[in-house]
Amino acid sequence: MFGSKNSGRGVLRNETYLDTSYRPGKPVGRQSEVQRVVEAVRPVTRRKTPENLLVYGPAGVGKTTVVRYVFDRLEEETTSKAVYINCWQYNTRPSLLTELLIQLGYPAPRKGRPVDELLSKIGEWLDKNRGVAVALDEFDQLEDPTEVIYDLQLVNEESDNSLGLVMVSNQPPRQVELDPRSRSRLNCQTLQFNPYTASRLAEILEKRVEQAFRPGAVPDEVIEAIAEQVAEQSGDCRKALQKLLDAGRKAEQNDQRTLSVELVD
């Protein structure tokens, strides 16, 4: 009754590459943004104080992809530590600090440990090791961003090695809720991500087509139609990938060997 997904002679080979959770290799069309994040965290590798950086822009424009790419390279190419935390998942002060400790290699602390004890352990790690770069993705989802920033910067100032923050947010700096005390202590630089243009979206789609579809299944005009449509609406790469996947599934339902522009909503 059910054929296996992507089986037979349909246009799709592997839908994984069109999934929004798929992490590509080097980000497409974001070289300058990659370099800026590298510059912010590079001092960690030299036992110097890194920049704190707020990365912001609308959804689907590559913020997370760029930051995770840089952090992966930092861990692979140096002896420094890089920690990535999604604040959707760890959105309270204790849960975030606990997750940070776990990723630094401490055994999972007992639930209910006081914040002061968690911070003391983080400071202990910094005193014993090199510095660390910490990415807080979906930063605007934290219940109390002011306290978290104050906590981490206080530990940073009192420790022998540095902790650098890269905060990723859909909200512009003026809407990131930090009180003057924390904002001053943070001394944060900013990096704005603008929506993808049609040409950049086309580049991304071409790469994913090579990975996800059978050769010759997706004509250039289909890629161009999706890229132009999404660029005009939002510049959101996730929406472009979803449109491409939807068109591929429709082609398979219709037993088509190639996609057509008519399949693009």
MIMAR-876415 format. One record per residue (C-alpha): residue in three letters; x, y, z. Coordinates in steps of 0.001 Angstrom, whole numbers, plus 500000, padded with zeros to 6 digits. Layout:
MIMI; ALA; X; Y; Z
...
//
This chain:
MIMI; MET; 500000; 500000; 500000
MIMI; PHE; 502789; 502412; 500961
MIMI; GLY; 505974; 502718; 498955
MIMI; SER; 509080; 503757; 500852
MIMI; LYS; 509775; 507455; 500986
MIMI; ASN; 511780; 508679; 497984
MIMI; SER; 511723; 505169; 496463
MIMI; GLY; 511219; 504177; 492840
MIMI; ARG; 511824; 506557; 489993
MIMI; GLY; 510327; 509717; 491457
MIMI; VAL; 512028; 513087; 491287
MIMI; LEU; 513102; 513140; 494936
MIMI; ARG; 516153; 511228; 496131
MIMI; ASN; 516448; 512460; 499710
MIMI; GLU; 514132; 514962; 501359
MIMI; THR; 516536; 515388; 504284
MIMI; TYR; 518388; 518121; 502398
MIMI; LEU; 515190; 520173; 502131
MIMI; ASP; 514336; 519922; 505808
MIMI; THR; 514758; 523128; 507801
MIMI; SER; 516644; 521181; 510486
MIMI; TYR; 519352; 520096; 508009
MIMI; ARG; 522671; 521795; 508683
MIMI; PRO; 524600; 522486; 505477
MIMI; GLY; 528362; 522838; 505257
MIMI; LYS; 529669; 526315; 504597
MIMI; PRO; 526817; 528856; 504485
MIMI; VAL; 525982; 530192; 501027
MIMI; GLY; 526244; 533916; 500434
MIMI; ARG; 527179; 534825; 504013
MIMI; GLN; 530970; 535077; 503801
MIMI; SER; 531188; 538535; 505376
MIMI; GLU; 528882; 537508; 508232
MIMI; VAL; 530939; 534363; 508841
MIMI; GLN; 534093; 536466; 509018
MIMI; ARG; 532518; 538907; 511454
MIMI; VAL; 531540; 536130; 513876
MIMI; VAL; 535037; 534646; 513535
MIMI; GLU; 536555; 538008; 514456
MIMI; ALA; 534344; 538246; 517532
MIMI; VAL; 535297; 534829; 518962
MIMI; ARG; 538905; 534501; 517729
MIMI; PRO; 540412; 536180; 520844
MIMI; VAL; 539231; 533150; 522873
MIMI; THR; 541847; 531063; 521062
MIMI; ARG; 544572; 533468; 522238
MIMI; ARG; 543468; 533736; 525859
MIMI; LYS; 542285; 537269; 525203
MIMI; THR; 538900; 538870; 525782
MIMI; PRO; 536444; 538140; 522934
MIMI; GLU; 533775; 540536; 521745
MIMI; ASN; 530184; 540101; 522807
MIMI; LEU; 528095; 540094; 519646
MIMI; LEU; 524364; 540400; 519027
MIMI; VAL; 523432; 538732; 515731
MIMI; TYR; 519973; 539797; 514591
MIMI; GLY; 517617; 539702; 511640
MIMI; PRO; 514324; 538126; 510547
MIMI; ALA; 513679; 534383; 510563
MIMI; GLY; 515182; 532199; 507869
MIMI; VAL; 518109; 534410; 506846
MIMI; GLY; 520982; 532177; 508014
MIMI; LYS; 521809; 533524; 511479
MIMI; THR; 521872; 530142; 513207
MIMI; THR; 523569; 528445; 510250
MIMI; VAL; 526433; 530962; 510311
MIMI; VAL; 526936; 530915; 514078
MIMI; ARG; 526878; 527117; 514294
MIMI; TYR; 529279; 526852; 511360
MIMI; VAL; 531779; 529177; 513065
MIMI; PHE; 531383; 527440; 516416
MIMI; ASP; 531926; 524003; 514836
MIMI; ARG; 535122; 525271; 513198
MIMI; LEU; 536274; 526800; 516492
MIMI; GLU; 536009; 523426; 518214
MIMI; GLU; 537515; 521446; 515318
MIMI; GLU; 540420; 523740; 514477
MIMI; THR; 541488; 525028; 517910
MIMI; THR; 541748; 523844; 521502
MIMI; SER; 539120; 526371; 522593
MIMI; LYS; 535638; 525461; 523758
MIMI; ALA; 532465; 526534; 521944
MIMI; VAL; 529015; 526012; 523457
MIMI; TYR; 525707; 526389; 521606
MIMI; ILE; 522447; 526683; 523558
MIMI; ASN; 518961; 527232; 522159
MIMI; CYS; 517000; 529440; 524523
MIMI; TRP; 513680; 528054; 523319
MIMI; GLN; 514675; 524842; 525052
MIMI; TYR; 516517; 526381; 528016
MIMI; ASN; 514605; 529588; 528627
MIMI; THR; 515042; 530050; 532376
MIMI; ARG; 518086; 531252; 534224
MIMI; PRO; 518719; 527956; 536130
MIMI; SER; 518074; 525706; 533120
MIMI; LEU; 520399; 527702; 530863
MIMI; LEU; 523229; 527824; 533413
MIMI; THR; 522797; 524105; 534101
MIMI; GLU; 522992; 523289; 530375
MIMI; LEU; 526102; 525446; 530054
MIMI; LEU; 527768; 523524; 532869
MIMI; ILE; 526846; 520177; 531308
MIMI; GLN; 528326; 521217; 527960
MIMI; LEU; 531485; 522352; 529744
MIMI; GLY; 531846; 518772; 530945
MIMI; TYR; 530511; 518886; 534484
MIMI; PRO; 528174; 516092; 535607
MIMI; ALA; 524536; 517141; 535381
MIMI; PRO; 523887; 519193; 538526
MIMI; ARG; 521004; 518231; 540787
MIMI; LYS; 517774; 519996; 540005
MIMI; GLY; 517125; 522954; 542206
MIMI; ARG; 520708; 523997; 542765
MIMI; PRO; 520956; 527710; 543561
MIMI; VAL; 522007; 530026; 540751
MIMI; ASP; 525002; 531189; 542825
MIMI; GLU; 526288; 527618; 542985
MIMI; LEU; 525905; 527165; 539225
MIMI; LEU; 527767; 530401; 538569
MIMI; SER; 530516; 529389; 540963
MIMI; LYS; 531032; 526167; 538986
MIMI; ILE; 531186; 528085; 535699
MIMI; GLY; 533791; 530413; 537217
MIMI; GLU; 535729; 527395; 538453
MIMI; TRP; 535784; 525982; 534912
MIMI; LEU; 537031; 529289; 533486
MIMI; ASP; 539822; 529455; 536058
MIMI; LYS; 541019; 525948; 535168
MIMI; ASN; 540633; 526045; 531384
MIMI; ARG; 540980; 528308; 528372
MIMI; GLY; 538213; 530724; 527535
MIMI; VAL; 534887; 529707; 526032
MIMI; ALA; 532581; 531132; 523363
MIMI; VAL; 528890; 530713; 524181
MIMI; ALA; 526132; 531106; 521590
MIMI; LEU; 522661; 531858; 522954
MIMI; ASP; 520310; 531242; 520042
MIMI; GLU; 516719; 532554; 520188
MIMI; PHE; 518035; 534906; 522861
MIMI; ASP; 514798; 536888; 522925
MIMI; GLN; 513000; 533773; 524255
MIMI; LEU; 514771; 533933; 527620
MIMI; GLU; 512452; 534669; 530507
MIMI; ASP; 515001; 536938; 532150
MIMI; PRO; 517732; 537947; 529687
MIMI; THR; 518886; 540811; 531910
MIMI; GLU; 519779; 538522; 534806
MIMI; VAL; 521433; 535930; 532567
MIMI; ILE; 523659; 538565; 530960
MIMI; TYR; 524501; 540110; 534309
MIMI; ASP; 525350; 536658; 535724
MIMI; LEU; 527644; 535638; 532877
MIMI; GLN; 529420; 538969; 532614
MIMI; LEU; 530031; 539045; 536359
MIMI; VAL; 531577; 535557; 536210
MIMI; ASN; 533595; 536663; 533202
MIMI; GLU; 535057; 539656; 535019
MIMI; GLU; 535986; 537611; 538089
MIMI; SER; 537615; 534660; 536262
MIMI; ASP; 541109; 534077; 534930
MIMI; ASN; 539887; 533292; 531389
MIMI; SER; 537215; 534876; 529251
MIMI; LEU; 533688; 533964; 528267
MIMI; GLY; 532465; 535526; 525039
MIMI; LEU; 528772; 535713; 524144
MIMI; VAL; 527187; 535519; 520708
MIMI; MET; 523479; 536191; 521078
MIMI; VAL; 521158; 535371; 518183
MIMI; SER; 517823; 537162; 518009
MIMI; ASN; 515000; 537919; 515594
MIMI; GLN; 514608; 541248; 517384
MIMI; PRO; 516728; 544342; 516631
MIMI; PRO; 518985; 545699; 519404
MIMI; ARG; 516503; 548339; 520559
MIMI; GLN; 513930; 545605; 521278
MIMI; VAL; 516275; 543301; 523186
MIMI; GLU; 515186; 543797; 526762
MIMI; LEU; 518241; 544512; 528876
MIMI; ASP; 518342; 547016; 531670
MIMI; PRO; 521031; 549752; 531556
MIMI; ARG; 523175; 547926; 534120
MIMI; SER; 523414; 544737; 532016
MIMI; ARG; 523650; 546608; 528700
MIMI; SER; 526599; 548624; 529976
MIMI; ARG; 528345; 545582; 531409
MIMI; LEU; 527847; 543622; 528188
MIMI; ASN; 529411; 546252; 525867
MIMI; CYS; 527854; 544468; 522909
MIMI; GLN; 528613; 544837; 519200
MIMI; THR; 525943; 544058; 516594
MIMI; LEU; 525738; 542151; 513317
MIMI; GLN; 522633; 542512; 511173
MIMI; PHE; 521474; 539820; 508737
MIMI; ASN; 519345; 541147; 505890
MIMI; PRO; 516806; 538968; 504049
MIMI; TYR; 518172; 536841; 501216
MIMI; THR; 517987; 538278; 497716
MIMI; ALA; 516595; 536217; 494827
MIMI; SER; 520116; 535457; 493545
MIMI; ARG; 521259; 534208; 496972
MIMI; LEU; 518151; 532075; 497388
MIMI; ALA; 518760; 530598; 493935
MIMI; GLU; 522323; 529675; 494953
MIMI; ILE; 521044; 527885; 498047
MIMI; LEU; 518290; 526091; 496146
MIMI; GLU; 520689; 524944; 493410
MIMI; LYS; 522895; 523267; 495996
MIMI; ARG; 519962; 521552; 497704
MIMI; VAL; 518542; 520423; 494351
MIMI; GLU; 521826; 518623; 493621
MIMI; GLN; 521539; 516800; 496942
MIMI; ALA; 517803; 516137; 497172
MIMI; PHE; 516610; 515525; 493598
MIMI; ARG; 517439; 513212; 490769
MIMI; PRO; 519621; 514773; 488036
MIMI; GLY; 517627; 516909; 485621
MIMI; ALA; 514453; 516826; 487728
MIMI; VAL; 514401; 520552; 488574
MIMI; PRO; 514731; 523019; 485671
MIMI; ASP; 516400; 526374; 486277
MIMI; GLU; 513119; 528231; 485746
MIMI; VAL; 511587; 526448; 488741
MIMI; ILE; 514473; 527498; 490980
MIMI; GLU; 514246; 531061; 489672
MIMI; ALA; 510482; 531207; 490194
MIMI; ILE; 510746; 530075; 493811
MIMI; ALA; 513683; 532370; 494555
MIMI; GLU; 511997; 535429; 493087
MIMI; GLN; 508691; 534717; 494793
MIMI; VAL; 510221; 534235; 498242
MIMI; ALA; 512636; 537160; 497897
MIMI; GLU; 509720; 539444; 497108
MIMI; GLN; 507690; 538166; 500070
MIMI; SER; 510225; 537693; 502861
MIMI; GLY; 513695; 536474; 501841
MIMI; ASP; 513147; 533516; 504188
MIMI; CYS; 515240; 530545; 503068
MIMI; ARG; 513056; 528096; 504996
MIMI; LYS; 510029; 529121; 502982
MIMI; ALA; 511955; 528683; 499748
MIMI; LEU; 513007; 525171; 500743
MIMI; GLN; 509447; 524301; 501739
MIMI; LYS; 508131; 525497; 498366
MIMI; LEU; 510728; 523375; 496597
MIMI; LEU; 509805; 520318; 498651
MIMI; ASP; 506077; 520866; 498082
MIMI; ALA; 506638; 521129; 494330
MIMI; GLY; 508708; 517939; 494378
MIMI; ARG; 506004; 516020; 496218
MIMI; LYS; 503332; 517262; 493815
MIMI; ALA; 505455; 516122; 490869
MIMI; GLU; 505727; 512661; 492405
MIMI; GLN; 501978; 512494; 493043
MIMI; ASN; 501434; 513363; 489367
MIMI; ASP; 504085; 510868; 488196
MIMI; GLN; 506064; 513702; 486606
MIMI; ARG; 509746; 513182; 485858
MIMI; THR; 510505; 516900; 486110
MIMI; LEU; 509112; 519800; 488113
MIMI; SER; 507226; 522601; 486388
MIMI; VAL; 506646; 526228; 487364
MIMI; GLU; 502922; 525440; 487624
MIMI; LEU; 503678; 523288; 490700
MIMI; VAL; 505052; 526276; 492598
MIMI; ASP; 502398; 527892; 494816
//
